[in-house]
Amino acid sequence: GSAGSGPYILGDRITYADLALYQLLHDEDLTQNERQGLPVNQYPRLRALVDAVEARDGVRNYMSSKRYRG
């Protein structure tokens, strides 16, 4: 897919860049508290990326495990 056709930077295919961007947003506490740091009217694509990354089985499983320290 082309950029803009999916939740990731390159569309519907996740890449390392998506995970790096997610990590940055997470580390800056923009993904917590119901995404208050990323207002949907200002950052719809970043919110879509965060939602898509967190919906991945491996990420979701890790974030709900004891290993995840928030």
N, C-alpha and C positions, 0 to 999 in steps of 0.2 A: 504494500500500500504506500501511498504517497503521504508526505507530511500533512497533517490535518485530517487524515481519514480515520484516525483512531486515537486512542488515549496517549500513545507514546510519541516521542520526539519524531520518529520516522513513520508514524502512522500506527499500524496494527502489529508491528513487530518490536518486541522489547530488545533493548541493547544495553550495553554497559553505561552509556550516557544517561539512560533513564534511571538506572539504579544510583548513579552518582548524584544526579539531580535530586532524587528522592532523599538520599542520605543528607544532602545539604539542607533541604527543607525540613527534614526531621530534626537534625541537629540544632537548627535555629528555632525549634519549637513551633513551627508553622503548621505542622500536621496534627497537633494535639488540640484538645478542647473543641472538638467538633469543627476543626479547620478554621477557627476564628482568625488566624493569621493569614488566611487565604480567602478573602471574601469572594463568593462565587460570581458576583457581578464584575469584579475586577480581574479575577484569575481563573476563569472557567477551565482552561486547558491544564493549568497546573493542578487544580483540584481533580480533574479527570485522571491525570497521571498518577497522583497520590492514591486515588481510589483503585485504579487498575493494578498498581504495584502491590498494595495491601490485600487485594483480592486473590493474588497468586497463591496457590496452595503452600508452597515452601515458605513464603513470607508470612502468610497468615499463621501457619503452624509454629514458626519461630516466635512470632510476636505474642502468641498465646502460651509459650513455654516458660519454664522457670529460668531458662538461659537469657531471655530478653530482659534487659534492665531499663527499658524505656528511654 
